[in-house]
């Protein structure tokens, strides 16, 4: 739970694919993320819901491939 509270900005960036907010777990990053979407597409993905779910699945996949340490993955139940 502490990990989620500490890195919620990064999760926000990964799920909503923002360009500046949450990149490198910062409030605002001057460097634009290469995976970021325009604001219009982010709003459309919120309305459609499915893109958000797909981004969440990709976040879990990246975590399971070793981008997160094993102890944190076990706490999140993302084995």
NORPE-V375493 format. One record per backbone hydrogen bond with DSSP energy under -0.5 kcal/mol. CO is the residue of the C=O (numbers start at 1). NH is the residue of the N-H. Records with the same first field share a line. If there is no record, write none. Layout:
CO: NH ; NH
//
This chain:
1: 5
2: 6
3: 7
7: 11
8: 12
9: 13
10: 14
11: 15
12: 16
13: 17 ; 18
17: 37
19: 33
20: 23 ; 29
22: 25
23: 26
26: 22
33: 36
38: 41 ; 42
39: 43
40: 44
41: 45
42: 46
43: 47
44: 48
45: 49 ; 52
48: 50
49: 52 ; 53
50: 54
51: 55
52: 56
53: 57
54: 58
55: 59
56: 60
57: 61
58: 62
59: 63
60: 64
61: 65
62: 67
63: 66 ; 68
69: 73
70: 74
71: 75
72: 76
73: 77 ; 78
//
